[in-house]
């Protein structure tokens, strides 16, 4: 909308420049006529007609200017009508003294080309052709004695110019459609690339991030820990007695268990946390920007929620997880963090499963091993 308003303003400003040039040219012509003793335009019997035409040109321009400034609608129509009136009035001013003044009648057709409006082009083209025929047979031939050949040549110029303008509009639309298709193809390519990148980062079965993405993200966070003292905890989950599930109910049931456990974990983590399938029946969650006690409470909630899930396809027997949790301490590095977390996980497995075990207390905090009675599978 703003772009269209700019073009309305530009076209009207262009007409103002043309009108100003016309008035200056008439003034200079009158001065020149007086200096050499030749009768000027306004000194002839038709002087009042030239004055009236100039006055009507200024009135048409002023009306269009007021319309653009005060009205909110039909700006395009106001510019086109103003241009049409000014073009024909300029023709009457120039015709007695300038050869080829008929070309001023082509200005409205050019406006249709600027707007890329094919209907307007047809309308103005036909109207200009017919209107000039009326002018020729009513004024130019009987009064000025212009030959029929000139009329035919001018009409041919109108028709050829209108056809060329139509070709430009059609070509412009084809170019726009091509660019739209190209933009759409690029957008589809970007979406496909994003989907491909996501598939490379995600585990196909569980929808969590895969092993490779997990390590890339952890490496980045550990750098933040060392440089900006970011708080970070790592939790490793292992589904208890998962082999028995596969052996008893089949691997397709095992896959369902993995998907449901992954969905539960993913639903319970925060926006700043990161969950991944670490391998087989093992999951990893990175917690950031939480205190050690907040993370422990979140992990314990996950353990309880998973144990409370029902699995009709697995005999309605609960599935439990053992969890090892470790708070990252500055200087430990990635290897030490994993060693502590793994040790906590194995302690949870050996201590009866369905438990959360912390590797050590965070500075200023103390959390003991938490165990729960093992539930049958």
Secondary structure as UniProt FT lines:
FT   HELIX           2..35
FT   TURN            36..37
FT   HELIX           41..43
FT   TURN            45..46
FT   HELIX           47..70
FT   HELIX           75..94
FT   TURN            95..97
FT   TURN            99..100
FT   HELIX           101..106
FT   HELIX           107..115
FT   HELIX           118..135
FT   HELIX           136..144
FT   HELIX           148..201
FT   TURN            204..206
FT   HELIX           211..228
FT   STRAND          232..239
FT   TURN            240..241
FT   HELIX           242..249
FT   HELIX           251..268
FT   TURN            271..272
FT   STRAND          274..279
FT   TURN            280..281
FT   STRAND          282..288
FT   HELIX           292..308
FT   HELIX           312..314
FT   TURN            315..316
FT   STRAND          321..327
FT   TURN            330..331
FT   HELIX           333..350
FT   TURN            351..352
FT   STRAND          356..358
FT   TURN            363..364
//
